[in-house]
Amino acid sequence: MSSNTSHLRTRSERGPAVNSPSFATLVGFPVLLVAALVALSYPLAAATALAATALAVKGTQFGLAALVRRTNDTPRRVTVPGVGTVTVSIAPL
């Protein structure tokens, strides 16, 4: 018989590392579950909120695109007291 016992574990050795859930997961899952239950309970309100959110996102997207078109190639200068002048230029991707 071999005296090699490296394959045996002792109590002080740890097993494989297991990732514990993050705080965002622990809080986010119940919030998501409650939101789903509320959406199922009030489908008209949920659809209205979803449509309003989609319109707000699209409006913001178009507004920012218009701002970038207007200020293209026009650097803006901002004076920060005690620091100096900062030049900001916005360019589309």
Backbone torsions as a table, in degrees:
resi	resn	phi	psi	omega
1	MET	NA	144.6	-177.6
2	SER	-86.5	147.1	179.0
3	SER	-94.7	10.9	179.9
4	ASN	-79.0	112.1	-179.1
5	THR	-118.2	28.7	-177.6
6	SER	-69.6	-18.1	-179.6
7	HIS	-82.9	-9.6	178.5
8	LEU	-87.3	145.3	179.3
9	ARG	-101.7	147.9	172.7
10	THR	-105.4	171.8	-178.4
11	ARG	-68.2	-27.8	-177.0
12	SER	-78.4	-17.8	179.4
13	GLU	-79.3	144.9	178.3
14	ARG	-96.5	152.7	177.0
15	GLY	-81.0	-167.0	179.3
16	PRO	-63.4	146.3	-178.9
17	ALA	-66.9	129.9	178.4
18	VAL	-114.0	124.7	179.5
19	ASN	-73.4	125.4	176.1
20	SER	-83.2	150.8	-178.3
21	PRO	-65.4	147.1	-179.4
22	SER	-76.7	165.6	178.5
23	PHE	-62.1	-38.5	179.4
24	ALA	-62.4	-37.5	178.1
25	THR	-69.0	-43.5	-178.9
26	LEU	-64.0	-33.3	179.2
27	VAL	-90.2	-39.0	-173.9
28	GLY	-67.9	-37.4	-177.9
29	PHE	-64.1	-49.1	176.9
30	PRO	-63.0	-36.7	178.3
31	VAL	-64.8	-42.6	177.8
32	LEU	-64.1	-39.1	177.8
33	LEU	-64.2	-44.4	177.9
34	VAL	-64.8	-41.4	178.7
35	ALA	-62.2	-39.1	178.2
36	ALA	-66.0	-40.5	178.2
37	LEU	-65.8	-40.0	177.5
38	VAL	-65.7	-41.2	179.1
39	ALA	-63.7	-36.9	177.2
40	LEU	-71.5	-31.5	-179.4
41	SER	-76.2	-34.8	-177.7
42	TYR	-125.6	74.9	-174.0
43	PRO	-65.9	-34.8	-179.7
44	LEU	-68.4	-43.6	177.9
45	ALA	-64.6	-39.0	179.2
46	ALA	-65.4	-42.1	179.0
47	ALA	-66.0	-38.8	177.9
48	THR	-64.1	-44.6	179.1
49	ALA	-64.1	-38.8	178.8
50	LEU	-66.1	-42.8	178.6
51	ALA	-65.8	-41.2	179.0
52	ALA	-64.3	-39.8	178.1
53	THR	-65.3	-42.8	179.1
54	ALA	-63.0	-42.1	178.4
55	LEU	-65.3	-39.4	179.0
56	ALA	-65.2	-40.3	179.1
57	VAL	-64.9	-45.1	179.6
58	LYS	-65.4	-40.8	177.5
59	GLY	-61.6	-41.9	176.7
60	THR	-64.3	-40.9	179.3
61	GLN	-61.7	-47.6	179.7
62	PHE	-66.9	-38.7	178.9
63	GLY	-64.0	-43.6	178.1
64	LEU	-67.7	-36.7	177.4
65	ALA	-64.2	-40.1	177.6
66	ALA	-65.9	-38.3	178.4
67	LEU	-64.0	-41.2	178.9
68	VAL	-66.1	-39.9	178.2
69	ARG	-63.9	-40.3	-178.7
70	ARG	-69.4	-38.5	-174.6
71	THR	-99.0	12.3	-179.8
72	ASN	-62.1	132.9	179.3
73	ASP	63.2	16.7	176.1
74	THR	-118.6	101.0	-179.9
75	PRO	-70.7	141.7	176.8
76	ARG	-104.4	140.3	178.8
77	ARG	-112.0	130.4	177.8
78	VAL	-121.6	127.1	179.1
79	THR	-97.3	120.8	178.2
80	VAL	-102.3	115.6	-177.5
81	PRO	-59.0	132.1	178.9
82	GLY	83.6	-8.9	-178.3
83	VAL	-115.5	-53.8	-178.8
84	GLY	143.6	-160.4	-179.3
85	THR	-105.5	132.8	179.4
86	VAL	-111.7	131.4	177.7
87	THR	-103.7	127.0	-178.4
88	VAL	-118.6	132.3	176.8
89	SER	-129.3	129.6	-179.9
90	ILE	-105.2	129.1	179.5
91	ALA	-130.5	139.3	177.2
92	PRO	-68.4	155.4	-179.9
93	LEU	-77.5	NA	NA
